[in-house]
Amino acid sequence: MRIPDLSHAAWRKSSRSNGAGGECVEVAGMREAVAVRDSKDPSGPTLRIGRSSFRDLLARVRQGELDL
């Protein structure tokens, strides 16, 4: 698998992130996938998810299926 170059990615922070150092997630859209990272560690690991899988994940989150 080819490792994507995310050096020029346009990262967007989740609207649910707070300024107190809590759960901070950023996403960047790519042609074939969506990259996800922890905004507190921007040089750390990223998770790459296919676009259709990411849409499915968002739908489940919005429906409350994944609440802890």
ZAPA-735151 format. One record per residue: residue in one letter; x, y, z of N, C-alpha, C in turn. Coordinates in pm, whole numbers, plus 50000, padded with zeros to 5 digits. Layout:
<rs>
(r a; (X; Y; Z); (X; Y; Z); (X; Y; Z))
...
</rs>
This chain:
<rs>
(r m; (50084; 49883; 50000); (50000; 50000; 50000); (50089; 50125; 50000))
(r r; (50053; 50218; 49917); (50126; 50344; 49904); (50089; 50436; 50021))
(r i; (50188; 50495; 50084); (50164; 50590; 50193); (50137; 50727; 50131))
(r p; (50018; 50785; 50158); (49986; 50914; 50096); (50068; 51028; 50155))
(r d; (50098; 51126; 50071); (50167; 51247; 50115); (50062; 51343; 50171))
(r l; (50064; 51364; 50301); (49966; 51451; 50367); (50025; 51586; 50405))
(r s; (50145; 51616; 50353); (50211; 51740; 50391); (50135; 51865; 50346))
(r h; (50053; 51853; 50243); (49976; 51968; 50195); (49826; 51949; 50217))
(r a; (49790; 51854; 50301); (49648; 51827; 50326); (49584; 51944; 50399))
(r a; (49458; 51969; 50367); (49381; 52074; 50435); (49304; 52008; 50549))
(r w; (49362; 52013; 50668); (49302; 51950; 50786); (49193; 52038; 50843))
(r r; (49082; 51976; 50883); (48971; 52046; 50948); (48947; 51984; 51084))
(r k; (48937; 52070; 51185); (48913; 52021; 51321); (48764; 51998; 51343))
(r s; (48733; 51895; 51418); (48595; 51864; 51450); (48530; 51980; 51523))
(r s; (48404; 52007; 51491); (48330; 52113; 51561); (48303; 52073; 51706))
(r r; (48319; 51946; 51739); (48299; 51898; 51877); (48425; 51912; 51962))
(r s; (48536; 51949; 51901); (48660; 51965; 51977); (48647; 52088; 52065))
(r n; (48711; 52080; 52181); (48706; 52195; 52271); (48846; 52252; 52287))
(r g; (48856; 52369; 52346); (48984; 52435; 52364); (49056; 52394; 52490))
(r a; (49002; 52299; 52565); (49060; 52259; 52693); (49148; 52135; 52680))
(r g; (49188; 52100; 52558); (49275; 51985; 52540); (49201; 51852; 52543))
(r g; (49073; 51856; 52520); (48993; 51734; 52520); (49008; 51657; 52391))
(r e; (48905; 51584; 52356); (48907; 51503; 52235); (48912; 51594; 52112))
(r c; (49021; 51589; 52041); (49040; 51675; 51924); (49073; 51588; 51803))
(r v; (48982; 51587; 51709); (49000; 51506; 51588); (49002; 51599; 51469))
(r e; (49094; 51572; 51376); (49101; 51646; 51251); (49087; 51549; 51136))
(r v; (49025; 51595; 51029); (49010; 51512; 50908); (49060; 51591; 50788))
(r a; (49107; 51516; 50689); (49151; 51576; 50562); (49100; 51486; 50451))
(r g; (49027; 51545; 50358); (48977; 51470; 50245); (49084; 51450; 50140))
(r m; (49093; 51330; 50090); (49184; 51299; 49981); (49098; 51244; 49867))
(r r; (49158; 51222; 49754); (49082; 51175; 49637); (49008; 51045; 49666))
(r e; (49075; 50947; 49722); (49015; 50815; 49740); (48983; 50781; 49885))
(r a; (49019; 50869; 49978); (49002; 50835; 50119); (48989; 50961; 50203))
(r v; (48972; 50940; 50333); (48971; 51047; 50432); (49078; 51012; 50535))
(r a; (49162; 51108; 50569); (49265; 51087; 50671); (49214; 51147; 50802))
(r v; (49243; 51079; 50912); (49200; 51122; 51045); (49323; 51124; 51135))
(r r; (49334; 51227; 51218); (49446; 51234; 51313); (49402; 51304; 51440))
(r d; (49485; 51293; 51542); (49468; 51362; 51669); (49530; 51500; 51653))
(r s; (49451; 51605; 51669); (49504; 51740; 51646); (49609; 51780; 51749))
(r k; (49613; 51713; 51863); (49715; 51744; 51963); (49850; 51685; 51924))
(r d; (49851; 51596; 51824); (49974; 51531; 51778); (49976; 51530; 51626))
(r p; (49986; 51648; 51562); (49974; 51655; 51416); (50083; 51580; 51340))
(r s; (50197; 51555; 51401); (50302; 51479; 51332); (50294; 51331; 51365))
(r g; (50194; 51293; 51444); (50177; 51154; 51484); (50107; 51073; 51375))
(r p; (50062; 50955; 51412); (50001; 50865; 51314); (49867; 50918; 51262))
(r t; (49833; 50875; 51142); (49704; 50907; 51083); (49634; 50778; 51045))
(r l; (49504; 50783; 51043); (49422; 50671; 51002); (49362; 50706; 50867))
(r r; (49375; 50620; 50771); (49320; 50644; 50637); (49200; 50552; 50618))
(r i; (49085; 50612; 50586); (48959; 50539; 50573); (48902; 50567; 50434))
(r g; (48858; 50464; 50364); (48794; 50482; 50235); (48672; 50573; 50249))
(r r; (48642; 50648; 50145); (48532; 50746; 50151); (48398; 50683; 50187))
(r s; (48363; 50570; 50127); (48233; 50508; 50158); (48231; 50456; 50301))
(r s; (48341; 50402; 50349); (48347; 50356; 50488); (48337; 50474; 50584))
(r f; (48398; 50587; 50548); (48390; 50705; 50633); (48246; 50758; 50639))
(r r; (48177; 50758; 50525); (48036; 50799; 50525); (47952; 50709; 50614))
(r d; (47978; 50578; 50607); (47906; 50483; 50693); (47936; 50509; 50840))
(r l; (48063; 50536; 50872); (48101; 50567; 51009); (48030; 50692; 51059))
(r l; (48029; 50798; 50979); (47961; 50921; 51019); (47812; 50898; 51042))
(r a; (47749; 50819; 50956); (47605; 50791; 50972); (47580; 50719; 51104))
(r r; (47665; 50622; 51139); (47648; 50550; 51265); (47671; 50641; 51385))
(r v; (47770; 50730; 51376); (47795; 50825; 51485); (47675; 50917; 51503))
(r r; (47623; 50970; 51392); (47509; 51062; 51400); (47384; 50994; 51455))
(r q; (47371; 50864; 51433); (47255; 50790; 51484); (47274; 50747; 51630))
(r g; (47391; 50776; 51686); (47418; 50741; 51826); (47455; 50596; 51847))
(r e; (47485; 50523; 51741); (47517; 50381; 51755); (47652; 50357; 51823))
(r l; (47738; 50455; 51821); (47874; 50434; 51873); (47901; 50513; 52000))
(r d; (47798; 50566; 52063); (47817; 50640; 52188); (47870; 50546; 52297))
(r l; (47961; 50598; 52375); (48016; 50519; 52487); (47939; 50544; 52612))
</rs>
